[in-house]
Amino acid sequence: MKVTLGKSEVRGKVTAPPSKSYTIRGLMCAALARGESEIVHPLVSDDTLAAAEVLGKIGVGIRKETDLWRVSGGNFRPAESDLFCADSAATLRFMTAICAAVPGYSRLTVGSSLAQRPIRPLVRALQKMGVDCSCEGDYAPVEVNGGRLKGGVTDIAGNISSQFISALLLIAPLTEKGLKIRLTKPLESRSYIMMTLLCLRRFGVNVSRVLDKFVASCQSYQPTSYSIEGDWSSASYFLALGAAAGEVSTENLNSASWQGDRVMLDFLREMGARIEINGNTVTVRKAPLKAISADLSDCIDLLPTMAVLAAMAEGQSIFNGIERARLKESNRVTAVRDGLTKMGITVLEDNNRMTITGGAPKSAEINSFGDHRIAMAFSIPGIIAGDTVINGAECVTKTYPQYWDDLGSIGGKVAKDDK
Protein backbone atom coordinates (compact mmCIF):
# COMPACT_ATOMS: atom_id res chain seq x y z
CA MET A 1 0.00 0.00 0.00
CA LYS A 2 1.11 3.54 -0.66
CA VAL A 3 -0.11 6.66 1.10
CA THR A 4 -0.13 10.11 -0.46
CA LEU A 5 -0.02 13.02 1.96
CA GLY A 6 -1.40 16.45 1.14
CA LYS A 7 -0.25 19.68 2.74
CA SER A 8 -2.13 19.91 6.04
CA GLU A 9 -2.46 21.70 9.33
CA VAL A 10 -3.43 19.27 12.06
CA ARG A 11 -5.63 20.03 15.03
CA GLY A 12 -7.44 17.68 17.37
CA LYS A 13 -7.17 14.80 19.81
CA VAL A 14 -5.91 11.23 19.48
CA THR A 15 -5.51 8.35 21.92
CA ALA A 16 -2.09 6.74 22.16
CA PRO A 17 -2.33 3.00 21.50
CA PRO A 18 -1.34 0.62 24.30
CA SER A 19 2.34 -0.14 24.72
CA LYS A 20 3.68 -2.93 22.53
CA SER A 21 6.61 -3.53 24.89
CA TYR A 22 4.41 -3.86 27.97
CA THR A 23 1.81 -6.00 26.15
CA ILE A 24 4.41 -8.57 25.06
CA ARG A 25 6.14 -8.57 28.46
CA GLY A 26 2.78 -9.01 30.16
CA LEU A 27 1.91 -11.93 27.88
CA MET A 28 5.22 -13.66 28.59
CA CYS A 29 4.92 -13.24 32.37
CA ALA A 30 1.30 -14.41 32.30
CA ALA A 31 2.39 -17.49 30.32
CA LEU A 32 4.95 -18.29 33.03
CA ALA A 33 2.41 -17.93 35.87
CA ARG A 34 0.35 -20.99 36.80
CA GLY A 35 -3.32 -19.96 36.64
CA GLU A 36 -5.29 -17.25 34.85
CA SER A 37 -4.04 -13.72 34.39
CA GLU A 38 -5.68 -10.75 32.71
CA ILE A 39 -3.96 -8.44 30.24
CA VAL A 40 -6.12 -5.32 30.34
CA HIS A 41 -6.03 -2.86 27.39
CA PRO A 42 -3.61 -4.97 25.30
CA LEU A 43 -2.23 -3.66 22.05
CA VAL A 44 -3.65 -5.61 19.13
CA SER A 45 -1.06 -5.47 16.35
CA ASP A 46 1.07 -7.73 14.19
CA ASP A 47 3.76 -8.10 16.86
CA THR A 48 1.48 -8.82 19.82
CA LEU A 49 -0.64 -11.25 17.81
CA ALA A 50 2.54 -13.08 16.79
CA ALA A 51 3.49 -13.40 20.47
CA ALA A 52 0.04 -14.71 21.38
CA GLU A 53 0.07 -17.27 18.55
CA VAL A 54 3.49 -18.61 19.50
CA LEU A 55 2.50 -18.94 23.16
CA GLY A 56 -0.64 -20.81 22.12
CA LYS A 57 1.50 -23.44 20.38
CA ILE A 58 3.29 -24.32 23.63
CA GLY A 59 0.09 -24.77 25.65
CA VAL A 60 -0.76 -21.25 26.84
CA GLY A 61 -4.48 -20.52 26.63
CA ILE A 62 -5.37 -17.00 25.47
CA ARG A 63 -9.00 -15.87 25.25
CA LYS A 64 -9.33 -12.55 23.47
CA GLU A 65 -12.21 -10.40 24.66
CA THR A 66 -12.92 -6.74 24.03
CA ASP A 67 -9.99 -4.79 25.48
CA LEU A 68 -9.02 -7.82 27.60
CA TRP A 69 -6.99 -10.99 27.07
CA ARG A 70 -7.36 -13.85 29.57
CA VAL A 71 -4.17 -15.90 29.74
CA SER A 72 -3.97 -19.39 31.27
CA GLY A 73 -0.30 -20.13 31.89
CA GLY A 74 2.07 -22.48 33.62
CA ASN A 75 1.38 -25.68 31.66
CA PHE A 76 3.83 -25.85 28.78
CA ARG A 77 3.79 -28.63 26.21
CA PRO A 78 6.09 -29.36 23.27
CA ALA A 79 5.13 -27.52 20.10
CA GLU A 80 3.84 -29.68 17.26
CA SER A 81 5.14 -27.28 14.60
CA ASP A 82 7.60 -24.42 14.18
CA LEU A 83 7.09 -21.35 16.34
CA PHE A 84 6.77 -18.59 13.76
CA CYS A 85 7.63 -15.26 15.39
CA ALA A 86 6.91 -13.23 12.23
CA ASP A 87 8.98 -10.02 12.42
CA SER A 88 8.56 -9.50 16.17
CA ALA A 89 12.07 -9.30 17.63
CA ALA A 90 10.77 -9.29 21.20
CA THR A 91 8.77 -12.46 20.53
CA LEU A 92 11.77 -14.27 19.04
CA ARG A 93 14.17 -13.24 21.77
CA PHE A 94 11.86 -13.78 24.73
CA MET A 95 10.61 -17.10 23.36
CA THR A 96 14.13 -18.35 22.63
CA ALA A 97 14.79 -18.12 26.36
CA ILE A 98 11.36 -19.38 27.45
CA CYS A 99 11.66 -22.44 25.20
CA ALA A 100 14.55 -23.53 27.41
CA ALA A 101 11.85 -24.25 30.03
CA VAL A 102 9.49 -25.97 27.57
CA PRO A 103 9.90 -29.77 27.54
CA GLY A 104 11.12 -31.21 24.26
CA TYR A 105 12.22 -29.70 20.96
CA SER A 106 11.29 -26.21 19.75
CA ARG A 107 12.23 -24.51 16.50
CA LEU A 108 11.71 -20.78 16.20
CA THR A 109 11.40 -19.23 12.74
CA VAL A 110 10.99 -15.63 11.61
CA GLY A 111 9.94 -13.32 8.79
CA SER A 112 12.30 -11.84 6.21
CA SER A 113 13.09 -8.66 8.13
CA LEU A 114 13.89 -10.35 11.43
CA ALA A 115 15.96 -13.01 9.62
CA GLN A 116 18.64 -10.31 9.18
CA ARG A 117 18.89 -9.42 12.88
CA PRO A 118 21.38 -11.41 15.00
CA ILE A 119 20.31 -13.79 17.79
CA ARG A 120 23.65 -15.51 18.51
CA PRO A 121 24.60 -13.40 21.59
CA LEU A 122 21.47 -14.67 23.37
CA VAL A 123 22.03 -18.25 22.20
CA ARG A 124 25.59 -18.14 23.56
CA ALA A 125 24.39 -16.79 26.91
CA LEU A 126 21.86 -19.62 27.16
CA GLN A 127 24.50 -22.18 26.21
CA LYS A 128 26.67 -20.93 29.10
CA MET A 129 23.75 -21.83 31.39
CA GLY A 130 23.77 -25.37 30.02
CA VAL A 131 20.82 -24.92 27.63
CA ASP A 132 20.95 -27.09 24.52
CA CYS A 133 20.26 -24.54 21.78
CA SER A 134 21.69 -23.36 18.47
CA CYS A 135 21.10 -20.99 15.56
CA GLU A 136 22.13 -20.81 11.92
CA GLY A 137 25.21 -18.63 11.88
CA ASP A 138 24.23 -15.48 13.74
CA TYR A 139 20.55 -15.64 12.87
CA ALA A 140 17.28 -17.53 13.22
CA PRO A 141 16.00 -20.22 12.89
CA VAL A 142 16.77 -21.16 16.49
CA GLU A 143 16.54 -24.70 17.82
CA VAL A 144 16.08 -25.39 21.53
CA ASN A 145 15.90 -28.67 23.43
CA GLY A 146 14.21 -27.58 26.63
CA GLY A 147 13.39 -29.00 30.04
CA ARG A 148 15.28 -28.44 33.25
CA LEU A 149 16.91 -25.07 33.82
CA LYS A 150 19.84 -25.47 36.20
CA GLY A 151 20.91 -21.83 36.22
CA GLY A 152 24.23 -20.64 37.61
CA VAL A 153 26.14 -17.83 35.92
CA THR A 154 26.11 -16.41 32.40
CA ASP A 155 27.23 -13.19 30.74
CA ILE A 156 26.19 -10.95 27.88
CA ALA A 157 27.12 -7.51 26.52
CA GLY A 158 24.84 -4.73 27.70
CA ASN A 159 25.14 -2.63 24.55
CA ILE A 160 23.79 -5.01 21.88
CA SER A 161 20.08 -5.41 22.63
CA SER A 162 18.20 -4.92 25.87
CA GLN A 163 15.83 -7.67 24.69
CA PHE A 164 18.60 -10.26 25.11
CA ILE A 165 18.94 -9.26 28.76
CA SER A 166 15.17 -9.13 29.26
CA ALA A 167 14.90 -12.64 27.81
CA LEU A 168 17.38 -13.95 30.38
CA LEU A 169 15.59 -12.06 33.16
CA LEU A 170 12.29 -13.71 32.21
CA ILE A 171 13.65 -17.23 32.79
CA ALA A 172 16.02 -16.42 35.67
CA PRO A 173 13.37 -17.19 38.38
CA LEU A 174 12.69 -20.59 36.76
CA THR A 175 16.24 -21.87 37.30
CA GLU A 176 16.89 -24.46 40.01
CA LYS A 177 19.99 -22.75 41.38
CA GLY A 178 19.04 -19.19 40.57
CA LEU A 179 20.87 -17.12 37.97
CA LYS A 180 23.52 -14.41 37.87
CA ILE A 181 23.70 -12.41 34.63
CA ARG A 182 26.97 -10.49 34.26
CA LEU A 183 27.17 -7.59 31.83
CA THR A 184 30.44 -7.56 29.91
CA LYS A 185 29.80 -4.07 28.49
CA PRO A 186 27.85 -1.11 29.91
CA LEU A 187 24.07 -1.28 29.69
CA GLU A 188 22.18 0.73 27.06
CA SER A 189 18.38 1.12 26.76
CA ARG A 190 18.16 0.93 30.56
CA SER A 191 14.51 1.91 30.52
CA TYR A 192 13.53 -1.31 28.71
CA ILE A 193 15.30 -3.37 31.36
CA MET A 194 13.46 -1.43 34.05
CA MET A 195 10.17 -2.12 32.24
CA THR A 196 10.97 -5.84 32.33
CA LEU A 197 11.87 -5.75 36.03
CA LEU A 198 8.66 -3.86 36.87
CA CYS A 199 6.59 -6.35 34.90
CA LEU A 200 8.27 -9.26 36.72
CA ARG A 201 7.48 -7.60 40.03
CA ARG A 202 3.80 -7.29 39.13
CA PHE A 203 3.78 -11.06 38.62
CA GLY A 204 5.42 -11.71 42.00
CA VAL A 205 9.08 -12.04 40.92
CA ASN A 206 11.97 -9.95 42.20
CA VAL A 207 15.38 -9.63 40.53
CA SER A 208 18.12 -7.47 42.03
CA ARG A 209 20.97 -5.64 40.38
CA VAL A 210 24.38 -5.59 42.05
CA LEU A 211 26.93 -3.47 40.16
CA ASP A 212 27.29 -5.17 36.75
CA LYS A 213 25.18 -8.23 37.63
CA PHE A 214 21.50 -9.14 37.77
CA VAL A 215 20.79 -11.75 40.44
CA ALA A 216 17.65 -13.90 40.73
CA SER A 217 16.76 -16.75 43.05
CA CYS A 218 14.37 -19.60 42.20
CA GLN A 219 10.83 -18.15 42.36
CA SER A 220 7.31 -18.75 41.03
CA TYR A 221 5.36 -16.36 38.84
CA GLN A 222 1.94 -15.47 40.27
CA PRO A 223 -1.12 -14.76 38.09
CA THR A 224 -2.43 -11.21 38.22
CA SER A 225 -4.42 -8.55 36.39
CA TYR A 226 -2.01 -6.42 34.38
CA SER A 227 -3.07 -3.15 32.78
CA ILE A 228 -1.17 -1.80 29.76
CA GLU A 229 -0.37 1.90 29.63
CA GLY A 230 -0.16 4.01 26.47
CA ASP A 231 2.86 3.75 24.19
CA TRP A 232 5.21 6.74 24.18
CA SER A 233 7.00 5.48 21.06
CA SER A 234 3.77 5.51 19.05
CA ALA A 235 2.70 8.79 20.63
CA SER A 236 5.95 10.48 19.56
CA TYR A 237 4.64 11.00 16.02
CA PHE A 238 1.60 12.96 17.20
CA LEU A 239 3.65 14.92 19.74
CA ALA A 240 5.96 15.86 16.87
CA LEU A 241 3.02 16.66 14.57
CA GLY A 242 1.69 19.12 17.12
CA ALA A 243 5.08 20.84 17.35
CA ALA A 244 5.52 21.06 13.58
CA ALA A 245 2.06 21.39 12.10
CA GLY A 246 -0.64 22.67 14.46
CA GLU A 247 -2.01 21.56 17.82
CA VAL A 248 -2.44 17.93 18.88
CA SER A 249 -3.61 16.50 22.20
CA THR A 250 -2.55 12.90 22.84
CA GLU A 251 -4.46 11.00 25.51
CA ASN A 252 -3.58 7.82 27.42
CA LEU A 253 -0.02 8.83 28.34
CA ASN A 254 1.53 8.24 31.75
CA SER A 255 3.89 11.16 32.34
CA ALA A 256 5.61 9.14 35.11
CA SER A 257 6.16 6.14 32.83
CA TRP A 258 9.39 4.15 32.80
CA GLN A 259 9.24 4.00 29.00
CA GLY A 260 12.44 5.55 27.71
CA ASP A 261 10.71 7.35 24.85
CA ARG A 262 8.94 9.57 27.39
CA VAL A 263 12.11 11.69 26.99
CA MET A 264 10.44 12.94 23.80
CA LEU A 265 8.86 15.66 25.95
CA ASP A 266 12.28 16.89 27.09
CA PHE A 267 13.55 16.95 23.51
CA LEU A 268 10.50 18.90 22.32
CA ARG A 269 10.88 21.45 25.11
CA GLU A 270 14.55 21.93 24.20
CA MET A 271 13.56 22.49 20.58
CA GLY A 272 11.07 25.19 21.60
CA ALA A 273 7.73 23.39 21.34
CA ARG A 274 4.86 24.51 23.57
CA ILE A 275 3.73 21.65 25.83
CA GLU A 276 0.88 21.31 28.29
CA ILE A 277 0.24 18.25 30.47
CA ASN A 278 -3.19 17.71 31.99
CA GLY A 279 -3.56 14.32 33.69
CA ASN A 280 -2.97 11.65 31.07
CA THR A 281 -3.23 14.10 28.14
CA VAL A 282 -0.26 15.86 26.54
CA THR A 283 -0.97 18.80 24.24
CA VAL A 284 1.74 20.11 21.93
CA ARG A 285 1.34 23.32 19.95
CA LYS A 286 3.24 24.56 16.92
CA ALA A 287 6.20 26.84 17.53
CA PRO A 288 9.42 27.76 15.70
CA LEU A 289 11.76 24.82 16.25
CA LYS A 290 15.48 25.11 16.91
CA ALA A 291 18.24 22.57 16.48
CA ILE A 292 19.15 20.11 19.21
CA SER A 293 22.07 17.89 20.22
CA ALA A 294 20.97 14.64 21.85
CA ASP A 295 22.24 11.21 22.82
CA LEU A 296 19.71 8.62 21.64
CA SER A 297 21.44 5.51 22.99
CA ASP A 298 18.72 4.97 25.61
CA CYS A 299 15.82 5.87 23.29
CA ILE A 300 16.96 4.62 19.92
CA ASP A 301 13.43 4.19 18.53
CA LEU A 302 13.09 7.98 18.58
CA LEU A 303 15.77 8.47 15.90
CA PRO A 304 13.32 8.68 12.94
CA THR A 305 10.98 11.08 14.80
CA MET A 306 13.79 13.32 16.02
CA ALA A 307 15.48 13.29 12.62
CA VAL A 308 12.42 14.57 10.76
CA LEU A 309 11.87 17.26 13.41
CA ALA A 310 15.50 18.32 13.04
CA ALA A 311 14.89 18.60 9.29
CA MET A 312 12.34 21.34 10.03
CA ALA A 313 14.32 23.09 12.79
CA GLU A 314 16.57 26.13 12.48
CA GLY A 315 20.23 25.18 12.68
CA GLN A 316 22.25 21.99 12.74
CA SER A 317 21.13 19.10 14.95
CA ILE A 318 23.47 16.33 16.09
CA PHE A 319 22.34 12.89 17.27
CA ASN A 320 24.81 10.56 18.97
CA GLY A 321 24.39 6.94 20.09
CA ILE A 322 22.64 5.84 16.89
CA GLU A 323 24.66 2.74 15.96
CA ARG A 324 22.07 0.21 17.16
CA ALA A 325 19.46 1.81 14.88
CA ARG A 326 21.16 -0.03 12.02
CA LEU A 327 19.88 -3.34 13.42
CA LYS A 328 16.16 -2.62 13.57
CA GLU A 329 13.36 -3.52 11.12
CA SER A 330 15.49 -1.65 8.61
CA ASN A 331 18.84 0.06 8.79
CA ARG A 332 17.15 3.15 10.17
CA VAL A 333 20.23 5.32 9.81
CA THR A 334 20.30 4.61 6.08
CA ALA A 335 16.51 4.86 5.77
CA VAL A 336 16.39 8.25 7.51
CA ARG A 337 19.27 9.61 5.44
CA ASP A 338 17.68 8.33 2.22
CA GLY A 339 14.29 9.89 2.95
CA LEU A 340 15.58 13.26 4.14
CA THR A 341 18.00 13.54 1.24
CA LYS A 342 15.11 13.01 -1.17
CA MET A 343 13.31 15.85 0.62
CA GLY A 344 16.26 18.19 0.04
CA ILE A 345 17.69 18.05 3.56
CA THR A 346 21.44 17.80 4.17
CA VAL A 347 22.37 14.77 6.29
CA LEU A 348 25.86 13.71 7.36
CA GLU A 349 26.27 10.20 8.71
CA ASP A 350 29.05 8.69 10.82
CA ASN A 351 29.10 5.29 12.45
CA ASN A 352 27.49 6.49 15.68
CA ARG A 353 26.42 10.05 14.82
CA MET A 354 24.04 11.81 12.47
CA THR A 355 24.13 15.55 11.69
CA ILE A 356 21.07 17.19 10.10
CA THR A 357 20.87 20.74 8.79
CA GLY A 358 17.33 22.03 9.07
CA GLY A 359 15.43 23.61 6.23
CA ALA A 360 12.16 23.26 4.36
CA PRO A 361 11.48 19.63 3.35
CA LYS A 362 10.28 19.22 -0.24
CA SER A 363 7.74 16.83 -1.68
CA ALA A 364 9.19 13.40 -2.34
CA GLU A 365 8.50 9.71 -2.76
CA ILE A 366 9.68 7.94 0.40
CA ASN A 367 10.70 4.30 0.74
CA SER A 368 9.56 3.02 4.14
CA PHE A 369 11.88 -0.01 3.79
CA GLY A 370 8.99 -1.95 5.34
CA ASP A 371 9.72 -0.23 8.66
CA HIS A 372 6.76 1.07 10.66
CA ARG A 373 8.77 3.80 12.38
CA ILE A 374 10.15 5.15 9.11
CA ALA A 375 6.67 5.26 7.55
CA MET A 376 5.10 7.07 10.52
CA ALA A 377 7.99 9.48 11.03
CA PHE A 378 8.00 10.63 7.40
CA SER A 379 4.31 11.41 7.56
CA ILE A 380 5.36 14.47 9.59
CA PRO A 381 7.43 16.31 6.95
CA GLY A 382 5.07 14.75 4.40
CA ILE A 383 2.10 16.82 5.50
CA ILE A 384 4.30 19.91 5.82
CA ALA A 385 5.59 19.62 2.24
CA GLY A 386 2.47 18.05 0.74
CA ASP A 387 2.33 15.83 -2.34
CA THR A 388 4.48 13.23 -0.58
CA VAL A 389 4.16 9.49 -1.20
CA ILE A 390 5.12 6.85 1.35
CA ASN A 391 5.54 3.40 -0.15
CA GLY A 392 5.00 0.27 1.92
CA ALA A 393 2.76 2.25 4.28
CA GLU A 394 0.92 -0.89 5.47
CA CYS A 395 3.93 -1.71 7.66
CA VAL A 396 2.42 0.44 10.45
CA THR A 397 0.28 -2.58 11.40
CA LYS A 398 3.33 -3.91 13.24
CA THR A 399 2.66 -1.55 16.18
CA TYR A 400 -0.05 0.98 15.24
CA PRO A 401 -2.67 -0.39 12.81
CA GLN A 402 -4.90 2.70 13.10
CA TYR A 403 -2.14 5.24 12.46
CA TRP A 404 -3.26 6.55 9.06
CA ASP A 405 -6.88 6.78 10.23
CA ASP A 406 -5.83 8.67 13.37
CA LEU A 407 -3.73 11.06 11.30
CA GLY A 408 -6.72 11.71 9.05
CA SER A 409 -8.98 12.30 12.07
CA ILE A 410 -7.00 15.39 13.11
CA GLY A 411 -6.91 16.99 9.66
CA GLY A 412 -4.06 15.16 7.95
CA LYS A 413 -4.80 14.76 4.23
CA VAL A 414 -4.24 11.03 3.76
CA ALA A 415 -5.03 9.16 0.54
CA LYS A 416 -4.52 5.39 0.60
CA ASP A 417 -3.85 3.28 -2.47
CA ASP A 418 -3.90 -0.48 -1.87
CA LYS A 419 -2.57 -1.34 -5.33
C-alpha positions, 0 to 999 in steps of 0.5 A, a space after each residue: 500500500 502507498 499513502 499520499 499526503 497532502 499539505 495539512 495543518 493538524 488540530 485535534 485529539 488522538 488516543 495513544 495506543 497501548 504499549 507494545 513492549 508492555 503488552 508482550 512482556 505481560 503476555 510472557 509473564 502471564 504465560 509463566 504464571 500458573 493460573 489465569 491472568 488478565 492483560 487489560 487494554 492490550 495492544 492488538 497489532 502484528 507483533 502482539 498477535 505473533 506473540 500470542 500465537 506462538 505462546 498458544 503453540 506451547 500450551 498457553 491458553 489465550 481468550 481474546 475479549 474486548 480490550 481484555 486478554 485472559 491468559 492461562 499459563 504455567 502448563 507448557 507442552 512441546 510444540 507440534 510445529 515451528 514457532 513462527 515469530 513473524 517479524 517481532 524481535 521481542 517475541 523471538 528473543 523472549 521465546 528463545 529463552 522461554 523455550 529452554 523451560 518448555 519440555 522437548 524440541 522447539 524450533 523458532 522461525 521468523 519473517 524476512 526482516 527479522 531473519 537479518 537481525 542477530 540472535 547468537 549473543 542470546 544463544 551463547 548466553 543460554 548455552 553458558 547456562 547449560 541450555 541445549 540450543 543453536 542458531 544458523 550462523 548469527 541468525 534464526 531459525 533457532 533450535 532449543 531442546 528444553 526442560 530443566 533449567 539449572 541456572 548458575 552464571 552467564 554473561 552478555 554484553 549490555 550494549 547489543 540489545 536490551 531484549 537479550 537481557 530481558 529474555 534472560 531475566 524472564 527465565 532467571 526465576 525458573 532456574 533451580 539454582 538461581 541465575 547471575 547475569 553479568 554484563 560484559 559491556 555497559 548497559 544501554 536502553 536501561 529503561 527497557 530493562 526497568 520495564 521488564 523488572 517492573 513487569 516481573 514484580 507485578 507477577 510476583 518475581 523480584 530480581 536485584 541488580 548488584 553493580 554489573 550483575 543481575 541476580 535472581 533466586 528460584 521463584 514462582 510467577 503469580 497470576 495477576 491482572 495487568 493493565 497496559 499503559 499508552 505507548 510513548 514510542 507511538 505517541 511520539 509521532 503525534 507529539 511531533 506533529 503538534 510541534 511542527 504542524 498545528 495543535 495535537 492533544 494525545 491522551 492515554 499517556 503516563 507522564 511518570 512512565 518508565 518507558 524511555 521514549 517519554 524523553 520525547 517531551 524533554 527533547 521537544 521542550 529543548 527544541 522550543 515546542 509549547 507543551 501542556 500536560 493535563 492528567 494523562 493528556 499531553 498537548 503540543 502546539 506549533 512553535 518555531 523549532 530550533 536545532 538540538 544535540 541529543 544522545 539517543 542511545 537509551 531511546 533509539 526508537 526515537 531516531 526517525 521522529 527526532 530526525 524529521 523534526 531536526 529537518 524542520 528546525 533552524 540550525 544543525 542538529 546532532 544525534 549521537 548513540 545511533 549505531 544500534 538503529 542499524 539493526 532494527 526492522 530496517 537500517 534506520 540510519 540509512 533509511 532516515 538519510 535516504 528519505 531526508 536527502 530526497 526531501 532536500 535536507 542535508 544529512 551527514 552520517 558517521 558510524 554512531 552520529 548523524 548531523 542534520 541541517 534544518 530547512 524546508 522539506 520538499 515533496 518526495 517519494 519515500 521508501 519506508 523499507 517496510 519499517 513502521 517507524 520510518 513510515 510514521 515518522 516521514 508522515 510528519 514532513 510529508 504533510 508539511 511539504 504536501 504531495 508526498 508518497 510513502 511506499 509500503 505504508 501498510 507496515 504500520 500494522 506492526 505496532 499501530 494499525 490505526 495510524 493513518 486513520 488517526 492522522 486523518 482524524 485530526 486533519 491530515 490529508 491522507 489518501 490510501 492506495 492499496 494497489 
